[in-house]
C-alpha cells in the first residue's frame, strides 16, 4: 500500500493546506485505506483500526466507562457498518476521554 504521507502529497488541494486540513485529510485517508468499496467498515474492522492506529491515545484508558462503552458497541455482533461520520465521532469520543487533551494543554509554545 502507498504510505499516507505520499497519498497526502498527491492531493492537489492540500499543497498549501494548513496543518488542520492535513490532519483531517490524514484521518480520512487512513479510514479510506481500511474501508470496503462502499466506504464502510465493519465494527470489528473499526476496532482493529482504532487499536492499531490510535493506540497511543487509548492506551491506559481501558478502565474508563466511556472507553468500555465504545468497545462494547464495537464488539456487538451486528451487520451494521461504520461510515466515516461515525468513525470520526468515535475518534473524537476516544480523544475527549483520553489524557491527550491535557497533555496538549501542557505543551508550551514558543513566543
C-alpha positions in Angstrom: 0.0 0.0 0.0 1.0 3.6 -0.6 2.2 5.4 2.6 -0.2 8.1 3.9 2.4 10.8 3.6 2.7 10.1 -0.1 -1.1 10.0 -0.5 -1.3 13.4 1.2 1.2 14.9 -1.2 -0.8 13.7 -4.1 -3.9 15.7 -3.1 -3.7 18.9 -5.1 -6.0 20.9 -2.7 -3.6 20.2 0.2 -0.4 21.5 -1.4 -0.8 24.7 0.6 -3.1 23.2 3.2 -3.0 24.1 6.8 -1.9 21.7 9.5 -5.5 21.2 10.5 -6.6 20.5 6.9 -3.8 17.9 6.5 -4.7 16.3 9.9 -8.3 15.9 8.8 -7.2 14.6 5.4 -4.9 12.1 7.1 -7.8 10.7 9.2 -9.9 10.4 6.0 -7.1 8.6 4.2 -6.5 6.2 7.0 -10.2 5.4 7.1 -10.5 5.1 3.3 -7.5 2.7 3.3 -9.3 0.3 5.6 -12.9 0.8 4.3 -14.6 -1.5 1.9 -15.5 -0.4 -1.7 -18.7 1.2 -0.3 -16.7 3.3 2.1 -17.7 1.5 5.2 -16.0 -0.6 8.0 -17.4 -3.5 10.0 -17.4 -2.9 13.7 -14.6 -5.5 14.1 -12.5 -3.7 11.4 -13.2 -0.4 13.2 -12.0 -1.8 16.5 -8.9 -3.2 14.8 -8.2 0.1 13.1 -8.5 2.1 16.3 -6.3 -0.3 18.2 -3.6 -0.3 15.6 -3.7 3.4 14.5 -4.9 5.2 17.7 -3.3 3.0 20.4 -1.2 5.7 21.9 -4.3 7.7 22.7 -6.4 4.8 24.0 -3.6 3.1 25.9 -4.3 3.2 29.6 -8.0 4.2 29.1 -9.4 0.6 29.3 -11.0 1.1 32.8 -12.8 4.3 31.8 -16.6 3.8 31.3 -16.7 5.8 28.1 -13.9 3.6 26.6 -15.7 0.4 27.7 -18.9 1.8 26.2 -17.2 2.4 22.8 -15.5 -1.0 22.8 -18.8 -2.8 23.8 -20.5 -1.1 20.9 -17.8 -2.3 18.5 -17.9 -5.8 20.0 -21.7 -6.1 19.3 -22.4 -8.8 16.8 -24.1 -6.7 14.3 -24.3 -6.4 10.5 -24.3 -2.6 10.8 -21.2 -1.0 9.4 -19.5 2.2 10.4 -19.4 5.1 8.0 -16.8 7.9 8.0 -19.0 10.2 10.1 -19.5 7.5 12.8 -15.7 6.8 12.7 -14.9 10.5 13.3 -17.4 10.6 16.1 -15.6 7.6 17.7 -12.2 9.3 17.2 -13.4 12.5 18.9 -15.0 10.5 21.7 -11.9 8.5 22.4 -9.7 11.6 22.3 -12.0 13.5 24.7 -11.9 10.7 27.3 -8.2 10.2 27.0 -5.3 12.1 28.6 -4.2 13.5 25.2 -6.0 16.8 25.5 -4.5 17.5 28.9 -1.0 16.8 27.6 -1.7 19.1 24.6 -2.7 21.9 27.0 0.5 21.4 28.9 2.7 21.9 25.9 4.4 25.3 25.9 4.6 27.1 22.6 7.5 29.4 21.7 6.5 33.0 21.5 
